[in-house]
Amino acid sequence: KVLVHTRADAGAVVFCGDLKASVKAPNVTVMDTTGAGDGFFAGLTSGIIRTTIKDEGELTPAGIMRAIDRWDERQWRLILDLGCHVGSSVCTEFGATTALPNDRDMPWQGMGF
């Protein structure tokens, strides 16, 4: 149903049905890329969960599928931005989880969540 392609410092793109949305990665000083993909996926998953709860009022597999069917390019860009933000943050220090942001480190207001 959904295909997400990560492109390192070039960002990420999502394909969902006829929809295609892409974002650029934040510009960071890269120290170590260990864990960047895991960080991206953690951010992406968090974005999917937060957007589903906002749209559906609850988190269920059926709710996720209903939400995904209705998301437009703007919503997918928000979700991809979150994934890129977390994945890029991981790259700023040595170690897979050293720079993994927590909830208070995230710019939630500016991201639309």
C-alpha positions in Angstrom: 0.0 0.0 0.0 2.8 2.4 0.9 6.4 2.5 -0.3 8.9 4.8 1.4 12.3 5.3 -0.2 15.1 7.0 1.8 17.8 8.9 0.0 20.4 9.7 2.7 21.1 13.4 2.7 18.7 13.9 -0.3 15.7 13.1 2.0 12.9 10.7 1.4 10.0 10.0 -0.9 6.7 8.1 -0.3 4.5 6.5 -2.9 0.9 5.7 -1.9 -1.5 4.8 -4.7 -1.2 7.6 -7.2 0.3 10.0 -4.6 4.0 10.8 -4.5 5.5 13.2 -1.9 9.1 14.0 -1.1 11.1 16.0 1.4 14.7 17.0 1.7 16.8 16.0 4.7 17.8 18.7 7.2 21.3 20.0 6.7 23.4 18.6 9.6 27.1 18.0 10.2 27.4 14.2 9.9 29.6 12.5 12.5 28.4 8.9 12.1 25.5 7.4 10.1 25.1 4.3 12.3 21.5 4.1 13.3 20.3 6.7 10.8 17.9 4.3 9.1 16.5 3.1 12.4 16.1 6.7 13.5 14.3 7.5 10.3 11.9 4.6 10.7 11.3 5.5 14.3 10.3 9.1 13.3 8.2 7.8 10.4 6.4 5.4 12.6 5.8 8.1 15.2 4.4 10.4 12.5 2.1 7.7 11.2 0.8 7.0 14.8 0.4 10.6 15.7 -1.4 11.5 12.5 -3.7 8.4 12.7 -4.7 9.3 16.3 -5.3 12.9 15.2 -7.4 11.8 12.2 -9.2 8.7 13.7 -9.2 9.4 17.4 -7.7 6.0 18.2 -5.0 3.7 17.0 -6.0 0.4 15.4 -4.8 -1.4 12.3 -8.1 -0.6 10.6 -7.8 3.0 11.6 -4.3 3.3 10.2 -5.4 1.9 6.9 -8.4 4.3 6.8 -6.2 7.2 7.6 -3.5 6.3 5.1 -6.1 6.1 2.3 -7.1 9.7 3.1 -3.7 11.4 3.6 -2.7 13.9 1.0 0.7 15.1 0.0 0.9 17.7 2.8 0.3 15.0 5.5 2.8 12.7 4.0 5.4 15.5 3.9 4.9 16.1 7.6 5.4 12.4 8.3 8.5 12.2 6.1 9.9 15.4 7.7 9.6 13.8 11.1 11.4 10.7 9.9 14.2 12.8 8.3 14.5 15.0 11.4 15.1 12.0 13.6 17.3 10.1 11.1 19.4 13.3 10.6 19.7 13.9 14.3 21.1 10.5 14.9 24.0 11.3 12.5 25.2 14.3 14.5 27.1 12.2 17.2 29.0 9.0 17.3 26.9 5.9 18.2 23.6 4.5 17.0 21.4 6.1 19.7 23.6 8.8 21.3 21.8 11.7 19.5 18.4 10.0 19.1 16.0 12.8 20.0 13.4 12.4 22.7 9.9 13.9 22.8 11.1 17.2 24.3 13.7 17.6 21.6 11.2 17.5 18.8 9.8 20.7 17.1 6.3 19.3 17.3 4.5 22.7 17.0 6.4 23.6 13.8 5.8 20.2 12.3 2.0 20.2 12.6 1.6 17.3 15.0 
